[in-house]
Amino acid sequence: RLCTPSSRSPISGLPRDTMGPPSAAAAALGSCGADAGAGEDMESSRRVLDRVLGALTALGVSAVAAVSLDLPRHLQLSLAANLGLAALGFVVTTATIESTGAMFIAARLRGIDLNKRTTKRDANGALVRPVQGVEIPESMGTIAATVFILVMSVFIPFAFAVYERHSFPHADLAEYLAAVLTITFAAFMGFADDVLDLRWRHKIPLPFLATLPLLLVYYANGNETGVMVPTQLRGLLGDYVELGLFFYLFLLILAVFSTHAINIYAGVNGLEVGQSVVIGTSALILNVVQLHRTPTQHTEYREQHLQSLFLLIPFLAVSLALLRLNWFPSRVFVGDTYCYFAGMTFAAVCMVGHYSKTMVLFMLPQFINFVYSCPQLFKFMGIPNPRHRMPAYDVDRGWVKNSYTEVRPAELKAVGKVVFWLLRTFRLAHVLPPDADGVVKVSNLTLINFVLFVMGPCREDVLCLRLLLLQVFCSCICFAVRFGLASYLFETVL
């Protein structure tokens, strides 16, 4: 049970929802009376999560095993080794996170969960500054990324040792190593951001540099840089449009977007890892479906999806281990390291598997969140951007609710006035009446706050579940477009 001395976490021996020093744990115990019933619900939520993840993992392994029956013997062994190493990665990630929580806190890689009763507030429910509460280890995505990189390194002999020198697939090995290098560089940048708190002018160009090794190998291997033209337009544009340099520019932008999109779509326990698991699972399903439906004579196309699977399966394994500990009430924070790591993994697997356009559809909620956030992200649009845009906390009920930014409509520039008019007229945000000074409170422009505005306040894990179901719904739309609508636009759909 939450907040009882007998309910100890394997991490540093602290209560299940605390990871801080004994003094912080003692402070958390003080709220046990008010949270006893809620604690049962929290543990129930975690148990349901474990069951769901277990069932989905069993289905995923069964699907991968079924599709492997049509593969050559050496690829079957490689896939089996990949699954075994992924399982080992899950165990190692879980054990390492559970044993290093105190170490991260001692290194000052720690944070305080603002939306918990254990965080100190004044009589009006406002946070006390500086923030006081239970310290939780942060940047635990570093462990997940490190285990993933080690697993992929150990996997190299299982993937390529079977080949003779005269038939060795040098291009595949180069692409594999470039993908791992790119993901490693991104994880390193994320850890640097966690430690140094990099400014955005530094964050933006770094993913460009991280992606260059993979793009160079993509170019050297002579991969396609164009798009097929829909049947209805071929009389005008031909069968194929070569994009050349513009295609590489698209891949660079996709890498930067996927890296940062997860980072700005955050602020709820379990959301960063949860959305990544949904996107990764969607990509895994796509690979399995394509391996099942693509004829065996399309050897190169099938191997591309298999290479993508080799990267995705260990990624999902370490992410599931992290999700179990980051779920509400969070025992660890994932940090920017995981967001960079996950985003670059998605960019790498779609380049290796040649489904970059499909990946864009998988990340539709992230794109919507980015567009919706633009009035606050870009100063010229005029909507103030507070330090934290995460949901606010209802102390009485223990629920999360809309957080707000303050706007003075009369002082906005022309662009800001247009944005404010759109938000208020079309009810795209919760706009409160102005006070005596003409200050208007507008709910922060994130998809998280919009869902709270539409569906109302709720407990944090319920909000996370709603957002993840939205992610699943968008993945279903993607599959409908990829295999349904595409059949009306193209004669042959692979």
C-alpha positions as CSV (number, residue, x, y, z in Angstrom):
1,R,0.0,0.0,0.0
2,L,1.1,3.5,-0.8
3,C,2.9,5.4,2.0
4,T,3.1,2.6,4.6
5,P,6.4,1.5,6.2
6,S,5.8,-2.1,5.1
7,S,5.4,-1.1,1.5
8,R,9.0,-0.6,0.5
9,S,10.3,-0.1,-3.0
10,P,13.3,-2.1,-4.0
11,I,14.9,1.2,-4.9
12,S,16.8,2.5,-1.9
13,G,14.2,1.0,0.5
14,L,11.9,4.0,0.1
15,P,8.1,4.0,-0.1
16,R,6.8,3.1,-3.5
17,D,6.0,6.6,-4.6
18,T,9.1,8.1,-3.1
19,M,12.7,7.8,-4.1
20,G,14.3,10.5,-1.9
21,P,16.3,10.6,1.3
22,P,14.7,9.4,4.6
23,S,13.6,13.0,5.5
24,A,11.6,13.2,2.3
25,A,10.2,9.8,2.9
26,A,9.1,10.8,6.3
27,A,7.3,13.9,4.9
28,A,5.5,11.6,2.5
29,L,4.4,9.4,5.3
30,G,2.6,12.4,6.9
31,S,0.0,12.4,4.1
32,C,-0.8,8.7,4.5
33,G,-4.2,9.3,6.2
34,A,-5.5,11.4,3.4
35,D,-4.1,9.2,0.7
36,A,-4.9,5.7,2.0
37,G,-7.8,5.1,-0.3
38,A,-6.1,6.8,-3.2
39,G,-3.0,4.6,-2.6
40,E,-5.1,1.5,-3.2
41,D,-6.3,2.9,-6.5
42,M,-2.7,3.8,-7.5
43,E,-1.4,0.3,-6.8
44,S,-4.4,-1.0,-8.7
45,S,-3.5,1.2,-11.7
46,R,0.0,-0.2,-11.6
47,R,-1.2,-3.8,-11.4
48,V,-3.5,-3.2,-14.4
49,L,-0.6,-1.7,-16.3
50,D,1.5,-4.8,-15.6
51,R,-1.2,-7.1,-16.9
52,V,-1.8,-5.1,-20.0
53,L,1.9,-4.9,-20.8
54,G,2.3,-8.6,-20.2
55,A,-0.5,-9.5,-22.5
56,L,0.7,-7.1,-25.3
57,T,4.3,-8.5,-24.9
58,A,3.0,-12.1,-25.3
59,L,1.0,-11.1,-28.4
60,G,4.0,-9.2,-29.9
61,V,6.4,-12.1,-29.3
62,S,3.9,-14.5,-30.9
63,A,3.5,-12.3,-33.9
64,V,7.2,-12.0,-34.4
65,A,7.6,-15.8,-34.0
66,A,4.9,-16.5,-36.5
67,V,6.3,-14.2,-39.2
68,S,9.8,-15.6,-38.7
69,L,8.6,-19.0,-40.1
70,D,9.0,-17.7,-43.6
71,L,12.5,-16.3,-43.1
72,P,15.8,-18.2,-43.9
73,R,17.2,-20.2,-41.1
74,H,20.0,-17.8,-40.2
75,L,17.6,-14.9,-40.0
76,Q,15.3,-17.0,-37.7
77,L,18.3,-17.5,-35.4
78,S,19.2,-13.8,-35.5
79,L,15.6,-12.8,-34.6
80,A,15.5,-15.4,-31.8
81,A,18.8,-13.9,-30.4
82,N,17.4,-10.4,-30.7
83,L,14.3,-11.4,-28.7
84,G,16.5,-13.1,-26.1
85,L,18.8,-10.1,-25.7
86,A,15.8,-7.8,-25.5
87,A,14.4,-9.9,-22.6
88,L,17.7,-9.6,-20.9
89,G,17.7,-5.9,-21.5
90,F,14.3,-5.6,-19.8
91,V,15.6,-7.4,-16.7
92,V,18.9,-5.4,-16.6
93,T,17.1,-2.1,-17.1
94,T,14.7,-2.8,-14.3
95,A,17.3,-4.1,-11.9
96,T,19.8,-1.2,-12.6
97,I,17.1,1.5,-12.2
98,E,16.0,0.0,-9.0
99,S,19.5,-0.2,-7.6
100,T,20.8,3.2,-8.7
101,G,18.1,5.6,-7.5
102,A,20.1,6.9,-4.5
103,M,23.2,7.3,-6.7
104,F,21.4,9.6,-9.1
105,I,19.9,11.6,-6.3
106,A,23.4,12.0,-4.7
107,A,24.7,13.2,-8.1
108,R,21.9,15.9,-8.0
109,L,20.1,14.3,-10.9
110,R,16.8,14.5,-9.1
111,G,13.4,16.3,-9.4
112,I,10.2,16.8,-7.4
113,D,6.8,15.7,-8.8
114,L,4.8,18.9,-8.6
115,N,1.4,17.2,-8.9
116,K,1.5,15.2,-5.7
117,R,0.2,15.8,-2.2
118,T,3.7,15.4,-0.9
119,T,4.8,18.6,-2.6
120,K,4.4,21.6,-0.2
121,R,1.8,24.3,-1.0
122,D,0.4,27.3,0.8
123,A,-3.1,27.8,2.1
124,N,-4.3,28.7,-1.4
125,G,-2.9,25.6,-3.0
126,A,-0.1,27.4,-4.8
127,L,3.4,25.8,-4.8
128,V,5.8,27.1,-2.2
129,R,9.0,28.5,-3.8
130,P,11.6,27.1,-3.8
131,V,9.7,23.8,-4.4
132,Q,9.8,21.4,-1.5
133,G,8.8,17.8,-1.7
134,V,9.9,14.2,-2.2
135,E,13.0,14.0,-4.4
136,I,12.8,11.5,-7.3
137,P,15.7,10.3,-9.4
138,E,15.8,12.0,-12.8
139,S,17.4,11.2,-16.1
140,M,16.7,7.5,-15.7
141,G,16.3,7.3,-19.5
142,T,20.1,7.2,-19.4
143,I,20.0,3.7,-18.1
144,A,17.5,2.5,-20.7
145,A,19.5,4.1,-23.5
146,T,22.8,2.6,-22.2
147,V,21.3,-0.9,-21.9
148,F,19.9,-0.6,-25.4
149,I,23.3,0.4,-26.9
150,L,25.0,-2.5,-25.1
151,V,22.3,-5.0,-26.3
152,M,22.7,-3.7,-29.9
153,S,26.5,-4.1,-29.6
154,V,26.3,-7.7,-28.3
155,F,23.7,-8.5,-31.0
156,I,26.2,-7.7,-33.9
157,P,27.8,-11.2,-34.0
158,F,24.3,-12.9,-34.0
159,A,23.2,-10.8,-36.9
160,F,26.3,-11.0,-39.2
161,A,28.6,-13.8,-38.0
162,V,26.9,-16.4,-40.3
163,Y,28.0,-14.7,-43.5
164,E,31.2,-15.7,-45.4
165,R,33.6,-13.0,-46.4
166,H,32.7,-13.2,-50.1
167,S,29.0,-12.7,-49.4
168,F,29.2,-10.4,-46.4
169,P,26.5,-7.7,-46.4
170,H,28.8,-4.7,-45.8
171,A,26.0,-2.3,-46.7
172,D,23.7,-3.8,-44.1
173,L,26.4,-3.7,-41.4
174,A,27.3,-0.1,-42.2
175,E,23.6,0.9,-42.0
176,Y,23.2,-1.0,-38.7
177,L,26.3,0.6,-37.1
178,A,25.3,4.1,-38.4
179,A,21.8,3.7,-36.8
180,V,23.3,2.7,-33.5
181,L,25.9,5.5,-33.6
182,T,23.1,8.0,-34.4
183,I,21.0,6.8,-31.5
184,T,24.0,6.8,-29.2
185,F,24.9,10.4,-30.1
186,A,21.3,11.5,-29.4
187,A,21.3,9.8,-26.0
188,F,24.5,11.6,-25.2
189,M,23.0,14.9,-26.2
190,G,20.0,14.2,-24.0
191,F,22.2,13.4,-21.0
192,A,24.1,16.6,-21.6
193,D,20.8,18.5,-21.7
194,D,19.8,16.9,-18.3
195,V,23.1,17.9,-16.7
196,L,23.8,21.3,-18.4
197,D,20.2,22.4,-19.2
198,L,21.1,23.4,-22.7
199,R,19.4,26.4,-24.4
200,W,17.1,25.8,-27.4
201,R,19.6,27.5,-29.7
202,H,21.9,24.6,-28.9
203,K,19.3,21.9,-28.8
204,I,17.9,22.5,-32.3
205,P,21.1,21.9,-34.4
206,L,22.4,18.9,-32.5
207,P,20.0,16.3,-33.9
208,F,21.1,17.5,-37.4
209,L,24.6,16.5,-36.6
210,A,23.6,13.2,-34.9
211,T,21.7,12.1,-38.0
212,L,24.6,12.7,-40.5
213,P,26.2,9.3,-40.1
214,L,23.0,7.5,-41.0
215,L,22.2,9.8,-43.9
216,L,25.7,9.4,-45.3
217,V,25.3,5.6,-45.3
218,Y,21.8,5.9,-46.7
219,Y,23.3,7.9,-49.6
220,A,26.3,5.5,-50.1
221,N,24.0,2.5,-50.3
222,G,22.1,4.2,-53.1
223,N,18.7,4.1,-51.4
224,E,15.7,5.8,-53.0
225,T,15.2,9.5,-52.6
226,G,11.9,10.0,-54.3
227,V,8.2,9.2,-54.1
228,M,5.8,7.2,-56.2
229,V,3.1,9.4,-57.9
230,P,-0.6,8.5,-57.4
231,T,-2.2,6.8,-60.4
232,Q,-4.5,9.8,-60.9
233,L,-1.5,12.2,-61.4
234,R,0.9,10.1,-63.4
235,G,-0.2,11.6,-66.7
236,L,0.9,14.9,-65.4
237,L,4.0,14.1,-63.2
238,G,5.0,10.6,-64.4
239,D,5.4,7.4,-62.3
240,Y,8.1,8.7,-60.0
241,V,9.3,12.1,-58.7
242,E,12.9,12.3,-57.7
243,L,13.4,14.6,-54.7
244,G,17.2,14.3,-54.3
245,L,18.5,16.8,-51.8
246,F,15.0,17.7,-50.7
247,F,14.4,14.1,-49.5
248,Y,17.5,14.3,-47.3
249,L,16.3,17.6,-45.9
250,F,13.0,16.0,-45.1
251,L,14.8,13.2,-43.2
252,L,16.9,15.8,-41.3
253,I,13.8,17.7,-40.3
254,L,12.0,14.5,-39.3
255,A,15.0,13.6,-37.0
256,V,14.9,17.0,-35.4
257,F,11.1,16.9,-35.0
258,S,10.9,13.4,-33.6
259,T,13.6,14.2,-31.1
260,H,12.0,17.3,-29.7
261,A,8.3,16.5,-30.2
262,I,8.3,13.9,-27.5
263,N,10.2,16.3,-25.2
264,I,7.5,19.1,-25.5
265,Y,4.6,16.6,-25.2
266,A,5.3,15.7,-21.6
267,G,4.4,16.7,-18.0
268,V,2.3,13.7,-17.0
269,N,3.7,10.5,-15.2
270,G,4.2,7.9,-17.9
271,L,3.4,10.0,-20.9
272,E,6.9,10.3,-22.5
273,V,7.6,6.6,-22.3
274,G,4.0,5.6,-22.9
275,Q,3.7,7.5,-26.2
276,S,7.1,6.1,-27.3
277,V,5.9,2.6,-26.5
278,V,2.7,3.1,-28.6
279,I,4.7,4.6,-31.6
280,G,7.3,1.8,-31.3
281,T,4.6,-0.9,-31.1
282,S,2.9,0.6,-34.2
283,A,6.1,0.5,-36.1
284,L,6.7,-3.1,-35.0
285,I,3.2,-4.0,-36.2
286,L,3.9,-2.4,-39.5
287,N,7.1,-4.4,-39.9
288,V,5.4,-7.7,-39.0
289,V,2.5,-7.0,-41.4
290,Q,4.9,-6.1,-44.2
291,L,7.0,-9.2,-43.6
292,H,3.8,-11.3,-43.7
293,R,2.3,-9.8,-46.8
294,T,5.3,-9.1,-49.0
295,P,6.3,-11.9,-51.3
296,T,9.6,-13.7,-50.6
297,Q,11.0,-12.6,-54.0
298,H,11.2,-9.0,-52.6
299,T,14.3,-9.9,-50.6
300,E,15.7,-6.4,-50.1
301,Y,12.4,-4.9,-49.1
302,R,11.8,-7.7,-46.5
303,E,15.4,-7.3,-45.1
304,Q,14.8,-3.6,-44.6
305,H,11.8,-4.3,-42.4
306,L,13.8,-7.0,-40.6
307,Q,16.6,-4.5,-39.8
308,S,14.0,-2.2,-38.4
309,L,12.7,-5.0,-36.2
310,F,16.2,-5.7,-34.9
311,L,16.3,-2.1,-33.6
312,L,12.7,-1.9,-32.4
313,I,12.4,-5.0,-30.2
314,P,15.3,-4.1,-27.8
315,F,14.0,-0.5,-27.7
316,L,10.6,-1.6,-26.7
317,A,12.0,-3.9,-24.1
318,V,14.0,-1.2,-22.3
319,S,11.1,1.2,-22.7
320,L,8.6,-1.2,-21.0
321,A,11.0,-1.6,-18.1
322,L,11.2,2.2,-17.7
323,L,7.4,2.7,-18.2
324,R,6.6,0.4,-15.2
325,L,8.7,2.6,-12.9
326,N,7.6,5.9,-14.5
327,W,3.9,5.1,-14.3
328,F,1.7,7.0,-11.9
329,P,2.8,7.5,-9.1
330,S,6.1,7.9,-10.7
331,R,9.1,6.4,-8.9
332,V,11.6,7.8,-11.4
333,F,11.7,10.6,-14.0
334,V,13.0,9.7,-17.5
335,G,14.6,13.0,-18.2
336,D,15.5,14.6,-21.6
337,T,17.9,11.7,-22.2
338,Y,15.0,9.3,-22.9
339,C,13.1,11.8,-25.1
340,Y,16.2,12.3,-27.3
341,F,16.9,8.6,-27.3
342,A,13.4,7.6,-28.3
343,G,12.9,10.3,-30.9
344,M,16.1,9.5,-32.7
345,T,15.3,5.7,-32.5
346,F,12.1,6.4,-34.4
347,A,14.0,8.5,-37.0
348,A,16.6,5.7,-37.4
349,V,14.2,2.8,-37.7
350,C,12.1,4.5,-40.3
351,M,15.2,5.4,-42.4
352,V,16.4,1.8,-42.1
353,G,13.0,0.4,-42.8
354,H,12.2,2.9,-45.5
355,Y,8.8,4.1,-44.1
356,S,9.6,7.7,-43.1
357,K,6.2,8.9,-44.5
358,T,4.4,6.3,-42.4
359,M,6.3,7.4,-39.3
360,V,5.1,10.9,-39.8
361,L,1.5,9.6,-39.5
362,F,2.4,7.6,-36.4
363,M,3.5,10.8,-34.8
364,L,0.3,12.7,-35.6
365,P,-0.5,13.7,-31.9
366,Q,3.1,15.0,-31.5
367,F,2.6,17.1,-34.7
368,I,-0.8,18.4,-33.4
369,N,0.8,19.3,-30.1
370,F,3.6,21.1,-31.8
371,V,1.3,23.2,-34.0
372,Y,-1.1,23.9,-31.1
373,S,1.9,25.0,-28.9
374,C,3.4,27.3,-31.6
375,P,1.7,30.5,-30.2
376,Q,3.6,30.0,-26.9
377,L,6.8,28.5,-28.4
378,F,7.4,31.5,-30.8
379,K,7.5,34.8,-29.1
380,F,6.3,36.8,-32.1
381,M,2.9,35.2,-31.7
382,G,2.5,36.9,-28.4
383,I,1.0,34.3,-26.0
384,P,3.2,34.2,-22.9
385,N,5.1,30.9,-22.3
386,P,5.5,30.1,-18.5
387,R,8.3,28.0,-17.3
388,H,6.0,25.0,-16.7
389,R,3.0,24.3,-19.0
390,M,2.2,21.0,-17.3
391,P,-1.3,20.6,-15.7
392,A,-2.1,22.2,-12.4
393,Y,-3.0,20.2,-9.3
394,D,-6.3,20.1,-7.4
395,V,-5.2,19.6,-3.8
396,D,-8.7,18.7,-2.5
397,R,-9.4,15.9,-5.0
398,G,-5.8,14.9,-5.9
399,W,-6.6,15.4,-9.6
400,V,-4.9,17.3,-12.4
401,K,-6.6,20.2,-14.1
402,N,-5.9,23.0,-16.6
403,S,-2.9,25.3,-16.0
404,Y,-3.1,28.8,-17.3
405,T,-1.0,31.6,-18.7
406,E,-1.9,35.3,-18.2
407,V,-2.6,37.4,-21.3
408,R,-3.3,41.1,-21.7
409,P,-5.3,41.2,-25.0
410,A,-5.0,45.0,-25.3
411,E,-1.2,44.8,-25.3
412,L,-0.9,42.0,-27.9
413,K,0.6,42.6,-31.3
414,A,-1.4,42.0,-34.4
415,V,-0.5,38.3,-34.7
416,G,-1.1,37.7,-31.0
417,K,-4.6,39.4,-31.3
418,V,-5.5,37.1,-34.2
419,V,-4.3,34.0,-32.2
420,F,-6.2,35.1,-29.1
421,W,-9.4,35.7,-31.2
422,L,-9.1,32.2,-32.7
423,L,-8.6,30.6,-29.4
424,R,-11.6,32.3,-27.8
425,T,-14.0,32.2,-30.8
426,F,-13.5,28.6,-31.7
427,R,-13.0,27.4,-28.0
428,L,-9.6,26.0,-28.8
429,A,-8.6,26.8,-25.2
430,H,-10.2,27.6,-21.9
431,V,-10.4,31.4,-21.7
432,L,-11.5,32.9,-18.4
433,P,-13.2,36.4,-18.1
434,P,-10.8,39.3,-17.6
435,D,-10.1,40.6,-14.1
436,A,-10.2,44.2,-13.0
437,D,-6.8,44.9,-14.6
438,G,-7.8,43.4,-18.0
439,V,-5.7,40.3,-17.5
440,V,-7.2,37.2,-19.1
441,K,-6.2,33.6,-18.1
442,V,-5.8,31.2,-21.0
443,S,-5.2,27.5,-20.6
444,N,-1.6,26.6,-21.7
445,L,-1.5,25.5,-25.3
446,T,-0.6,21.9,-25.1
447,L,-2.5,18.9,-26.2
448,I,-2.5,17.7,-22.5
449,N,-4.3,20.9,-21.4
450,F,-6.7,20.7,-24.4
451,V,-7.8,17.2,-23.4
452,L,-8.3,18.4,-19.8
453,F,-10.3,21.4,-21.2
454,V,-12.6,19.1,-23.3
455,M,-12.9,16.1,-20.9
456,G,-12.5,17.8,-17.5
457,P,-10.1,17.3,-14.5
458,C,-9.2,13.7,-13.6
459,R,-6.5,11.7,-11.9
460,E,-3.1,11.8,-13.5
461,D,-3.0,8.2,-14.6
462,V,-6.5,8.6,-16.2
463,L,-5.3,11.6,-18.1
464,C,-2.2,9.7,-19.3
465,L,-4.4,6.8,-20.4
466,R,-6.7,9.1,-22.4
467,L,-3.7,10.6,-24.2
468,L,-2.3,7.2,-25.0
469,L,-5.6,6.1,-26.3
470,L,-5.5,9.1,-28.6
471,Q,-2.1,8.0,-29.7
472,V,-3.5,4.5,-30.4
473,F,-6.4,6.0,-32.4
474,C,-4.0,8.0,-34.6
475,S,-2.0,4.8,-35.2
476,C,-5.2,3.1,-36.4
477,I,-5.9,6.1,-38.7
478,C,-2.3,5.7,-40.0
479,F,-2.9,2.0,-40.8
480,A,-6.2,2.8,-42.5
481,V,-4.4,5.4,-44.7
482,R,-1.4,3.1,-45.3
483,F,-3.3,0.0,-46.4
484,G,-6.8,1.4,-47.2
485,L,-6.7,4.8,-48.8
486,A,-3.3,4.0,-50.5
487,S,-5.0,1.2,-52.5
488,Y,-7.2,3.8,-54.2
489,L,-4.2,5.9,-55.1
490,F,-1.7,3.3,-56.3
491,E,-2.0,0.2,-58.4
492,T,0.3,-1.8,-56.2
493,V,0.8,-1.2,-52.4
494,L,3.7,-2.9,-50.7
